Amino acid sequence: MTNNQVDTLLIKQHSDVDTVDLEVIIENVKINLASMYLDINQPIDIDLMKIEAIKQHAKGASIIIAMDSNSRTTSWHNTLLSTRGRILEEFLMSQQLHIMNEESLLY
């Protein structure tokens, strides 16, 4: 089934094995949607650069990033704080990106 009111475009330069970035236009409203897996064995700086590139590409459009960050901080309701979590939390705040996460009983 197709919907002529929704247009999607894969942003290939920001997509890889761990990230998918889409530009979605619904009734002339542009939203960037990204799904990211931050590999715990990869330096966090690489992922921060990806997030920054996605934000720059959006050029002020709304952005939603769904992420498995492999990091811990109370900002996403974890009882522990990891170095990765602190770095990611500070970066997101510096980029004026807001964390929206529901508390889970899994921690």
C-alpha positions, 0 to 999 in steps of 0.5 A: 500500500502506498501513501502519496502524502508521505515521501521518504528518502534514505540519507545514504551518507549517514547510513551504515550497518549501525545507523539508518537515517531517513528524511520523511516529508508528510504534508510539507513537514520535514522530519529526520528519523534515525535509528542508531546502535552505538557499538560499545567496542567503538569509541563514542566520538565516532558516534557523536560525529554521526549524530552531529552530521545527522543534525547538520543535514536536517538544517533545522527540521525536526529530528527523532533519533531512536538509539541503543547507546550502550551507555548508562546515565540517570538521564535515561533512568539507569542507576549507574553512570558510565563514562560513555553515558556521561559523554553522550549525555553532555553531548546531547545537551550541548546540541540541544537534543532532548532525551525522551525515555520511559523508565524501565524495570530492567535495570 
